[in-house]
Structure formats: C-alpha cells, structure tokens
C-alpha cells in the first residue's frame, strides 16, 4: 500500500512540475514578445526580418543583433532579456536550431 501511494505521489509531482515547466517557457516567450513590442516594433515591421541582405544568419548572429540594438537604444537589457527577445524572434521569424 505504501509503495502504491509513493508511486501515485511521484506521478502527481511529475505532472505538476511539467505543467510549471511549460508555463515557464511560455512566460519567457511572452516576456520576449512584450520587450520587442515595447521597445523595437516602432522601427521594425515584419519585412525587416525578411530582407535579402540579412545580418542574421544563425542563432548566434540573431542574439548578437538583438544585443547590438538594445545597446544602441540604451535599453540596458540583461542577458536573459536578450535571450528571451532572441527566442521570440527566432520562434516567429527565423526558426534556427
């Protein structure tokens, strides 16, 4: 009986932790979208991400461009903010691994 209860408890804990993990990923994407919408969208349209002479060619260059422009704009974002905005842009436009 104790073994059965422990197994049930483990299953419940795993279920709860997966739910929180999914919401954490969604919150990061939501934060990236919010930062982009608040600070970048006024100068960018979707076309800016589809230009022929792209400065962004992979994940590393995407993060570098987000960092460059947040610095140029005087935003002083944390490394985490830069990653979240980069992840948002990658999910929406670039689709790099």
N, CA, C and O atoms as CSV, one atom per row, in Angstrom:
chain,resi,resn,atom,element,x,y,z
A,1,UNK,N,N,0.816,-1.196,0.000
A,1,UNK,CA,C,0.000,0.000,0.000
A,1,UNK,C,C,0.861,1.262,0.000
A,1,UNK,O,O,0.568,2.223,-0.712
A,2,UNK,N,N,1.920,1.253,0.799
A,2,UNK,CA,C,2.818,2.414,0.850
A,2,UNK,C,C,3.488,2.624,-0.503
A,2,UNK,O,O,3.630,3.757,-0.963
A,3,UNK,N,N,3.896,1.534,-1.135
A,3,UNK,CA,C,4.533,1.624,-2.447
A,3,UNK,C,C,3.555,2.234,-3.461
A,3,UNK,O,O,3.949,3.071,-4.272
A,4,UNK,N,N,2.301,1.824,-3.418
A,4,UNK,CA,C,1.271,2.351,-4.318
A,4,UNK,C,C,1.102,3.860,-4.102
A,4,UNK,O,O,1.018,4.622,-5.065
A,5,UNK,N,N,1.055,4.281,-2.847
A,5,UNK,CA,C,0.894,5.711,-2.527
A,5,UNK,C,C,2.107,6.512,-2.995
A,5,UNK,O,O,1.955,7.619,-3.510
A,6,UNK,N,N,3.302,5.965,-2.822
A,6,UNK,CA,C,4.515,6.658,-3.271
A,6,UNK,C,C,4.533,6.788,-4.798
A,6,UNK,O,O,4.921,7.828,-5.330
A,7,UNK,N,N,4.118,5.746,-5.489
A,7,UNK,CA,C,4.046,5.813,-6.956
A,7,UNK,C,C,3.053,6.884,-7.403
A,7,UNK,O,O,3.337,7.661,-8.314
A,8,UNK,N,N,1.899,6.917,-6.764
A,8,UNK,CA,C,0.896,7.942,-7.096
A,8,UNK,C,C,1.440,9.338,-6.833
A,8,UNK,O,O,1.238,10.245,-7.640
A,9,UNK,N,N,2.119,9.515,-5.725
A,9,UNK,CA,C,2.694,10.808,-5.374
A,9,UNK,C,C,3.731,11.238,-6.405
A,9,UNK,O,O,3.766,12.402,-6.806
A,10,UNK,N,N,4.567,10.308,-6.832
A,10,UNK,CA,C,5.577,10.621,-7.854
A,10,UNK,C,C,4.922,11.056,-9.163
A,10,UNK,O,O,5.371,12.012,-9.796
A,11,UNK,N,N,3.870,10.362,-9.565
A,11,UNK,CA,C,3.167,10.711,-10.797
A,11,UNK,C,C,2.551,12.103,-10.683
A,11,UNK,O,O,2.603,12.885,-11.633
A,12,UNK,N,N,1.981,12.409,-9.551
A,12,UNK,CA,C,1.380,13.730,-9.339
A,12,UNK,C,C,2.452,14.818,-9.387
A,12,UNK,O,O,2.255,15.859,-10.014
A,13,UNK,N,N,3.570,14.580,-8.733
A,13,UNK,CA,C,4.657,15.568,-8.710
A,13,UNK,C,C,5.200,15.791,-10.118
A,13,UNK,O,O,5.443,16.931,-10.512
A,14,UNK,N,N,5.394,14.714,-10.882
A,14,UNK,CA,C,5.875,14.866,-12.254
A,14,UNK,C,C,4.881,15.646,-13.113
A,14,UNK,O,O,5.275,16.481,-13.926
A,15,UNK,N,N,3.609,15.370,-12.929
A,15,UNK,CA,C,2.586,16.101,-13.681
A,15,UNK,C,C,2.581,17.575,-13.360
A,15,UNK,O,O,2.479,18.409,-14.259
A,16,UNK,N,N,2.689,17.902,-12.101
A,16,UNK,CA,C,2.698,19.307,-11.686
A,16,UNK,C,C,3.953,20.008,-12.187
A,16,UNK,O,O,3.874,21.131,-12.685
A,17,UNK,N,N,5.111,19.361,-12.064
A,17,UNK,CA,C,6.352,20.004,-12.496
A,17,UNK,C,C,6.361,20.232,-14.001
A,17,UNK,O,O,6.893,21.244,-14.457
A,18,UNK,N,N,5.778,19.303,-14.802
A,18,UNK,CA,C,5.712,19.536,-16.247
A,18,UNK,C,C,4.811,20.700,-16.581
A,18,UNK,O,O,5.102,21.463,-17.501
A,19,UNK,N,N,3.725,20.851,-15.853
A,19,UNK,CA,C,2.827,21.983,-16.095
A,19,UNK,C,C,3.541,23.294,-15.824
A,19,UNK,O,O,3.397,24.250,-16.586
A,20,UNK,N,N,4.310,23.347,-14.743
A,20,UNK,CA,C,5.055,24.568,-14.437
A,20,UNK,C,C,6.162,24.809,-15.438
A,20,UNK,O,O,6.432,25.960,-15.781
A,21,UNK,N,N,6.814,23.760,-15.919
A,21,UNK,CA,C,7.878,23.918,-16.913
A,21,UNK,C,C,7.313,24.511,-18.195
A,21,UNK,O,O,7.925,25.408,-18.773
A,22,UNK,N,N,6.160,24.033,-18.653
A,22,UNK,CA,C,5.541,24.568,-19.860
A,22,UNK,C,C,5.157,26.029,-19.684
A,22,UNK,O,O,5.347,26.827,-20.601
A,23,UNK,N,N,4.622,26.392,-18.528
A,23,UNK,CA,C,4.226,27.778,-18.312
A,23,UNK,C,C,5.449,28.676,-18.235
A,23,UNK,O,O,5.370,29.838,-18.635
A,24,UNK,N,N,6.575,28.185,-17.739
A,24,UNK,CA,C,7.806,28.967,-17.694
A,24,UNK,C,C,8.312,29.289,-19.083
A,24,UNK,O,O,8.741,30.413,-19.344
A,25,UNK,N,N,8.268,28.310,-19.982
A,25,UNK,CA,C,8.697,28.548,-21.360
A,25,UNK,C,C,7.772,29.568,-22.025
A,25,UNK,O,O,8.232,30.442,-22.760
A,26,UNK,N,N,6.468,29.453,-21.766
A,26,UNK,CA,C,5.512,30.391,-22.343
A,26,UNK,C,C,5.749,31.793,-21.789
A,26,UNK,O,O,5.650,32.773,-22.527
A,27,UNK,N,N,6.060,31.898,-20.497
A,27,UNK,CA,C,6.318,33.208,-19.899
A,27,UNK,C,C,7.543,33.855,-20.520
A,27,UNK,O,O,7.546,35.066,-20.744
A,28,UNK,N,N,8.597,33.071,-20.806
A,28,UNK,CA,C,9.783,33.613,-21.458
A,28,UNK,C,C,9.435,34.167,-22.829
A,28,UNK,O,O,9.860,35.265,-23.186
A,29,UNK,N,N,8.658,33.406,-23.600
A,29,UNK,CA,C,8.252,33.861,-24.924
A,29,UNK,C,C,7.378,35.097,-24.804
A,29,UNK,O,O,7.535,36.046,-25.572
A,30,UNK,N,N,6.459,35.091,-23.849
A,30,UNK,CA,C,5.605,36.259,-23.639
A,30,UNK,C,C,6.438,37.478,-23.254
A,30,UNK,O,O,6.171,38.582,-23.730
A,31,UNK,N,N,7.437,37.295,-22.403
A,31,UNK,CA,C,8.299,38.411,-21.998
A,31,UNK,C,C,9.099,38.908,-23.193
A,31,UNK,O,O,9.232,40.116,-23.388
A,32,UNK,N,N,9.632,37.996,-23.992
A,32,UNK,CA,C,10.371,38.397,-25.191
A,32,UNK,C,C,9.497,39.198,-26.135
A,32,UNK,O,O,9.933,40.206,-26.691
A,33,UNK,N,N,8.250,38.744,-26.318
A,33,UNK,CA,C,7.304,39.461,-27.183
A,33,UNK,C,C,6.995,40.840,-26.608
A,33,UNK,O,O,6.937,41.827,-27.342
A,34,UNK,N,N,6.797,40.903,-25.301
A,34,UNK,CA,C,6.486,42.173,-24.657
A,34,UNK,C,C,7.649,43.164,-24.804
A,34,UNK,O,O,7.434,44.330,-25.135
A,35,UNK,N,N,8.873,42.699,-24.559
A,35,UNK,CA,C,10.033,43.579,-24.702
A,35,UNK,C,C,10.172,44.065,-26.139
A,35,UNK,O,O,10.431,45.244,-26.381
A,36,UNK,N,N,10.000,43.152,-27.087
A,36,UNK,CA,C,10.094,43.522,-28.507
A,36,UNK,C,C,9.006,44.534,-28.871
A,36,UNK,O,O,9.284,45.545,-29.516
A,37,UNK,N,N,7.778,44.260,-28.459
A,37,UNK,CA,C,6.670,45.170,-28.779
A,37,UNK,C,C,6.846,46.535,-28.125
A,37,UNK,O,O,6.500,47.556,-28.720
A,38,UNK,N,N,7.375,46.561,-26.918
A,38,UNK,CA,C,7.541,47.828,-26.200
A,38,UNK,C,C,8.708,48.664,-26.711
A,38,UNK,O,O,8.654,49.893,-26.668
A,39,UNK,N,N,9.766,48.007,-27.196
A,39,UNK,CA,C,10.991,48.755,-27.484
A,39,UNK,C,C,11.475,48.677,-28.930
A,39,UNK,O,O,12.319,49.481,-29.326
A,40,UNK,N,N,10.978,47.748,-29.723
A,40,UNK,CA,C,11.557,47.530,-31.054
A,40,UNK,C,C,10.571,47.727,-32.197
A,40,UNK,O,O,10.953,48.174,-33.279
A,41,UNK,N,N,9.316,47.399,-31.965
A,41,UNK,CA,C,8.334,47.341,-33.046
A,41,UNK,C,C,8.119,48.686,-33.731
A,41,UNK,O,O,7.739,48.723,-34.901
A,42,UNK,N,N,8.356,49.792,-33.024
A,42,UNK,CA,C,8.138,51.097,-33.640
A,42,UNK,C,C,9.062,51.330,-34.840
A,42,UNK,O,O,8.721,52.106,-35.733
A,43,UNK,N,N,10.216,50.677,-34.876
A,43,UNK,CA,C,11.135,50.825,-36.011
A,43,UNK,C,C,11.108,49.625,-36.946
A,43,UNK,O,O,11.620,49.700,-38.063
A,44,UNK,N,N,10.523,48.529,-36.507
A,44,UNK,CA,C,10.551,47.292,-37.283
A,44,UNK,C,C,9.158,46.899,-37.753
A,44,UNK,O,O,8.172,47.008,-37.025
A,45,UNK,N,N,9.118,46.441,-38.993
A,45,UNK,CA,C,7.932,45.758,-39.491
A,45,UNK,C,C,8.357,44.325,-39.725
A,45,UNK,O,O,9.531,43.998,-39.552
A,46,UNK,N,N,7.443,43.470,-40.110
A,46,UNK,CA,C,7.829,42.087,-40.397
A,46,UNK,C,C,8.844,42.037,-41.524
A,46,UNK,O,O,9.679,41.133,-41.550
A,47,UNK,N,N,8.796,42.990,-42.466
A,47,UNK,CA,C,9.708,42.968,-43.605
A,47,UNK,C,C,11.169,43.100,-43.193
A,47,UNK,O,O,12.046,42.569,-43.874
A,48,UNK,N,N,11.448,43.789,-42.104
A,48,UNK,CA,C,12.838,43.955,-41.687
A,48,UNK,C,C,13.487,42.600,-41.403
A,48,UNK,O,O,14.706,42.462,-41.513
A,49,UNK,N,N,12.696,41.618,-41.044
A,49,UNK,CA,C,13.234,40.300,-40.740
A,49,UNK,C,C,13.345,39.411,-41.977
A,49,UNK,O,O,13.824,38.280,-41.892
A,50,UNK,N,N,12.903,39.922,-43.122
A,50,UNK,CA,C,12.957,39.129,-44.353
A,50,UNK,C,C,13.830,39.785,-45.418
A,50,UNK,O,O,13.735,39.412,-46.588
A,51,UNK,N,N,14.666,40.736,-45.062
A,51,UNK,CA,C,15.492,41.438,-46.037
A,51,UNK,C,C,16.445,40.473,-46.745
A,51,UNK,O,O,16.852,39.454,-46.188
A,52,UNK,N,N,16.791,40.824,-47.997
A,52,UNK,CA,C,17.713,39.973,-48.752
A,52,UNK,C,C,19.098,39.933,-48.114
A,52,UNK,O,O,19.677,38.857,-47.972
A,53,UNK,N,N,19.630,41.076,-47.732
A,53,UNK,CA,C,20.970,41.119,-47.135
A,53,UNK,C,C,20.832,41.040,-45.622
A,53,UNK,O,O,20.956,42.038,-44.912
A,54,UNK,N,N,20.580,39.853,-45.160
A,54,UNK,CA,C,20.344,39.651,-43.734
A,54,UNK,C,C,21.642,39.748,-42.944
A,54,UNK,O,O,22.680,39.229,-43.353
A,55,UNK,N,N,21.561,40.413,-41.823
A,55,UNK,CA,C,22.660,40.393,-40.867
A,55,UNK,C,C,22.531,39.178,-39.960
A,55,UNK,O,O,23.505,38.748,-39.341
A,56,UNK,N,N,21.333,38.632,-39.885
A,56,UNK,CA,C,21.067,37.460,-39.052
A,56,UNK,C,C,21.071,36.230,-39.949
A,56,UNK,O,O,20.251,36.101,-40.858
A,57,UNK,N,N,22.012,35.330,-39.676
A,57,UNK,CA,C,22.133,34.117,-40.487
A,57,UNK,C,C,22.053,32.842,-39.659
A,57,UNK,O,O,21.956,31.747,-40.215
A,58,UNK,N,N,22.093,32.973,-38.333
A,58,UNK,CA,C,22.008,31.825,-37.441
A,58,UNK,C,C,21.666,32.334,-36.038
A,58,UNK,O,O,21.532,33.539,-35.822
A,59,UNK,N,N,21.526,31.407,-35.091
A,59,UNK,CA,C,21.152,31.774,-33.726
A,59,UNK,C,C,22.142,32.763,-33.120
A,59,UNK,O,O,21.736,33.750,-32.507
A,60,UNK,N,N,23.418,32.510,-33.286
A,60,UNK,CA,C,24.451,33.360,-32.683
A,60,UNK,C,C,24.370,34.798,-33.216
A,60,UNK,O,O,24.482,35.756,-32.450
A,61,UNK,N,N,24.177,34.938,-34.518
A,61,UNK,CA,C,24.080,36.290,-35.084
A,61,UNK,C,C,22.762,36.971,-34.700
A,61,UNK,O,O,22.709,38.197,-34.595
A,62,UNK,N,N,21.707,36.191,-34.493
A,62,UNK,CA,C,20.445,36.758,-34.019
A,62,UNK,C,C,20.621,37.365,-32.633
A,62,UNK,O,O,20.211,38.500,-32.390
A,63,UNK,N,N,21.227,36.615,-31.732
A,63,UNK,CA,C,21.479,37.119,-30.377
A,63,UNK,C,C,22.389,38.347,-30.444
A,63,UNK,O,O,22.176,39.315,-29.713
A,64,UNK,N,N,23.398,38.314,-31.312
A,64,UNK,CA,C,24.319,39.449,-31.443
A,64,UNK,C,C,23.588,40.706,-31.919
A,64,UNK,O,O,23.864,41.800,-31.426
A,65,UNK,N,N,22.663,40.564,-32.867
A,65,UNK,CA,C,21.925,41.729,-33.365
A,65,UNK,C,C,20.947,42.274,-32.327
A,65,UNK,O,O,20.792,43.488,-32.196
A,66,UNK,N,N,20.293,41.385,-31.594
A,66,UNK,CA,C,19.412,41.850,-30.518
A,66,UNK,C,C,20.240,42.614,-29.483
A,66,UNK,O,O,19.832,43.682,-29.027
A,67,UNK,N,N,21.389,42.073,-29.115
A,67,UNK,CA,C,22.273,42.731,-28.147
A,67,UNK,C,C,22.753,44.078,-28.695
A,67,UNK,O,O,22.759,45.079,-27.978
A,68,UNK,N,N,23.147,44.095,-29.942
A,68,UNK,CA,C,23.634,45.334,-30.568
A,68,UNK,C,C,22.574,46.431,-30.508
A,68,UNK,O,O,22.860,47.559,-30.106
A,69,UNK,N,N,21.349,46.093,-30.908
A,69,UNK,CA,C,20.320,47.114,-30.994
A,69,UNK,C,C,19.778,47.522,-29.638
A,69,UNK,O,O,19.375,48.672,-29.468
A,70,UNK,N,N,19.752,46.625,-28.672
A,70,UNK,CA,C,19.322,47.045,-27.335
A,70,UNK,C,C,20.363,47.988,-26.746
A,70,UNK,O,O,20.021,48.938,-26.041
A,71,UNK,N,N,21.633,47.721,-27.037
A,71,UNK,CA,C,22.706,48.596,-26.545
A,71,UNK,C,C,22.641,49.965,-27.240
A,71,UNK,O,O,22.751,51.005,-26.591
A,72,UNK,N,N,22.461,49.946,-28.570
A,72,UNK,CA,C,22.351,51.193,-29.341
A,72,UNK,C,C,21.175,52.038,-28.858
A,72,UNK,O,O,21.241,53.267,-28.853
A,73,UNK,N,N,20.109,51.371,-28.456
A,73,UNK,CA,C,18.905,52.063,-27.983
A,73,UNK,C,C,18.991,52.466,-26.517
A,73,UNK,O,O,18.084,53.122,-26.005
A,74,UNK,N,N,20.071,52.083,-25.834
A,74,UNK,CA,C,20.250,52.441,-24.431
A,74,UNK,C,C,19.318,51.703,-23.483
A,74,UNK,O,O,18.954,52.233,-22.433
A,75,UNK,N,N,18.929,50.484,-23.843
A,75,UNK,CA,C,17.947,49.766,-23.034
A,75,UNK,C,C,18.543,49.057,-21.813
A,75,UNK,O,O,17.838,48.824,-20.831
A,76,UNK,N,N,19.801,48.723,-21.865
A,76,UNK,CA,C,20.476,48.044,-20.748
A,76,UNK,C,C,19.764,46.764,-20.323
A,76,UNK,O,O,19.565,46.528,-19.132
A,77,UNK,N,N,19.375,45.923,-21.313
A,77,UNK,CA,C,18.730,44.649,-21.021
A,77,UNK,C,C,19.715,43.682,-20.403
A,77,UNK,O,O,20.915,43.748,-20.668
A,78,UNK,N,N,19.217,42.806,-19.598
A,78,UNK,CA,C,20.035,41.732,-19.048
A,78,UNK,C,C,20.285,40.692,-20.141
A,78,UNK,O,O,19.641,40.702,-21.190
A,79,UNK,N,N,21.229,39.802,-19.869
A,79,UNK,CA,C,21.498,38.702,-20.799
A,79,UNK,C,C,20.226,37.871,-21.004
A,79,UNK,O,O,19.948,37.418,-22.114
A,80,UNK,N,N,19.464,37.677,-19.938
A,80,UNK,CA,C,18.217,36.917,-20.008
A,80,UNK,C,C,17.195,37.619,-20.915
A,80,UNK,O,O,16.516,36.959,-21.701
A,81,UNK,N,N,17.081,38.941,-20.813
A,81,UNK,CA,C,16.167,39.695,-21.679
A,81,UNK,C,C,16.562,39.540,-23.147
A,81,UNK,O,O,15.705,39.336,-24.008
A,82,UNK,N,N,17.847,39.635,-23.426
A,82,UNK,CA,C,18.352,39.486,-24.795
A,82,UNK,C,C,18.016,38.098,-25.331
A,82,UNK,O,O,17.579,37.955,-26.473
A,83,UNK,N,N,18.221,37.079,-24.499
A,83,UNK,CA,C,17.900,35.699,-24.890
A,83,UNK,C,C,16.403,35.542,-25.155
A,83,UNK,O,O,16.015,34.890,-26.125
A,84,UNK,N,N,15.563,36.129,-24.310
A,84,UNK,CA,C,14.115,35.989,-24.463
A,84,UNK,C,C,13.613,36.669,-25.736
A,84,UNK,O,O,12.770,36.116,-26.444
A,85,UNK,N,N,14.122,37.855,-26.026
A,85,UNK,CA,C,13.727,38.542,-27.252
A,85,UNK,C,C,14.239,37.757,-28.461
A,85,UNK,O,O,13.526,37.612,-29.454
A,86,UNK,N,N,15.460,37.256,-28.379
A,86,UNK,CA,C,16.012,36.450,-29.470
A,86,UNK,C,C,15.175,35.194,-29.692
A,86,UNK,O,O,14.895,34.827,-30.833
A,87,UNK,N,N,14.779,34.542,-28.613
A,87,UNK,CA,C,13.947,33.339,-28.713
A,87,UNK,C,C,12.597,33.675,-29.356
A,87,UNK,O,O,12.105,32.931,-30.205
A,88,UNK,N,N,12.010,34.786,-28.949
A,88,UNK,CA,C,10.736,35.222,-29.532
A,88,UNK,C,C,10.888,35.449,-31.044
A,88,UNK,O,O,10.077,34.961,-31.831
A,89,UNK,N,N,11.924,36.187,-31.442
A,89,UNK,CA,C,12.143,36.455,-32.862
A,89,UNK,C,C,12.440,35.178,-33.635
A,89,UNK,O,O,11.991,35.010,-34.769
A,90,UNK,N,N,13.197,34.280,-33.016
A,90,UNK,CA,C,13.510,33.019,-33.673
A,90,UNK,C,C,12.244,32.191,-33.889
A,90,UNK,O,O,12.044,31.614,-34.958
A,91,UNK,N,N,11.396,32.138,-32.868
A,91,UNK,CA,C,10.145,31.380,-32.983
A,91,UNK,C,C,9.225,31.987,-34.039
A,91,UNK,O,O,8.541,31.260,-34.761
A,92,UNK,N,N,9.206,33.300,-34.129
A,92,UNK,CA,C,8.266,33.977,-35.022
A,92,UNK,C,C,8.781,34.089,-36.459
A,92,UNK,O,O,8.002,33.944,-37.400
A,93,UNK,N,N,10.079,34.345,-36.643
A,93,UNK,CA,C,10.593,34.660,-37.973
A,93,UNK,C,C,11.668,33.705,-38.508
A,93,UNK,O,O,11.595,33.274,-39.659
A,94,UNK,N,N,12.651,33.380,-37.687
A,94,UNK,CA,C,13.876,32.778,-38.216
A,94,UNK,C,C,13.908,31.247,-38.195
A,94,UNK,O,O,14.332,30.625,-39.170
A,95,UNK,N,N,13.478,30.655,-37.129
A,95,UNK,CA,C,13.413,29.198,-36.984
A,95,UNK,C,C,14.792,28.515,-37.054
A,95,UNK,O,O,14.939,27.465,-37.680
A,96,UNK,N,N,15.779,29.112,-36.418
A,96,UNK,CA,C,17.104,28.484,-36.321
A,96,UNK,C,C,17.093,27.473,-35.192
A,96,UNK,O,O,16.341,27.611,-34.227
A,97,UNK,N,N,17.943,26.441,-35.320
A,97,UNK,CA,C,18.014,25.448,-34.212
A,97,UNK,C,C,18.626,26.041,-32.959
A,97,UNK,O,O,18.756,25.350,-31.949
